[in-house]
Amino acid sequence: METELSNPEQFVRPAVRELVPYETNYMPECIKLDANENPFPWPREMREALLAEKLAFNRYPDGMGQDLKNRISRYTSTSPESILIGNGSDELIQMILLTFGGAGKSLIIHPPTFGMYQIYARLTETAVVQVPLLNGLDLDTERMLTAGQAPEAQVIIVCNPNNPTGSLFPRNEILRLVRESGKIVVVDEAYAEFSEETLIPEIENYPNLVIMRTFSKAFGMAGLRLGYLLGQPKTIALINRVRPPFNVNSFSQRAGILALDFLNEYQGQIQEIKAETQKLQAALNLVPNLTVYPTRANFILFKPEDPDQWASELLKRGFLVRNMGMLPSLGKCLRISAGLPEENKKFIRAVREISVGA
């Protein structure tokens, strides 16, 4: 006896049914300034070394990523037991909330901030408590601490430098959250190589401090998806319980090791990106009726009088930028990341054209 075919939608969990997918623009014909990437190619010697590797792709990778963790430990001056590797920061966020979140628990975030925190909170059925940034730029530490007093509050995520604003929050304010909240405080340091500020040395003092890092930004590995967590070994061991086996592939693991072996070359790229970011910021500051926010990352948030029109005009000229929409306290804004020097020159010319025509 055949049964009537069911509509799959009826089986979807409510949290997923209400979710709006995270979508990105793929326009290879454009100059990409929308994703906070490192625009420079990998160092040539690194590429050659990686392609010369005899990796056994027919075998599973090292599930613990021990060689990569050993190399990260030297880079961060932490122990290998203090490190957990992941398939990009997205998987790390998910693992944190699978460990410490869930139904009846809550996550505290500071909008505007990285959108994936909220998405993974919903997927893990973790409630989200939003404490907006003061003036859209600064931590409201007092309100975050008040929110953290709730018994259901389990995790606080601070993005530092913050995406999308570029704000660098004072370390004493973040450490106050760590000390006084008593909750798991995750500091997302995706852009720390650009700000040259980190709380890694504080890990040994606080078992509730977890730091998230990525190879996607400064090390130009956005296409490989590689990130890692740092924390005290007992805290990392708890999160490791929910880590999928073999979650980071062999190629990405080896690329991460080699990238840290070519650290001097990457440091040169980082300094050039910072210099290019300053040039872009200076050019934008010359445009009338346009607000440019300070940044300690490789991207710039700015607010024209008509952001939608600006995004459209830039796209006509071949530039893909991020239209952030409405941000708390800031309103509609656009965000750009530094491209290659020649791309940035073209962008500055386009900005001048648009400003004159506006």
ABEGO torsion letter per residue (X at the ends): XBBBBBBAAAABBAAAAABBBBBBBBBAABBBAAAGBBABBBBAAAAAAAAABBBBAABBBBAAGAAAAAAAAAAAGBBAAABBBBBEAAAAAAAAAAAABEBGBBBBBBOBBBAAAAAAAAAAGBBBBBBBBBGGABBBAAAAAAAAABAABABBBBBOBBOAAGBBBBAAAAAAAAAAAGBBBBBBAAAAAAAGBBAAAAAAABAABBBBBBAABAAGAAAAGBBBBBBBAAAAAAAAAABBBGABBAAAAAAAAAAAAAAAAAAAAAAAAAAAAAAAAAAAAABBGBBBBBBABABBBBBBABAAAAAAAAAAAGBBBBBAEBBBGAEBBBBBBBBBAAAAAAAAAAAAAAAAAX
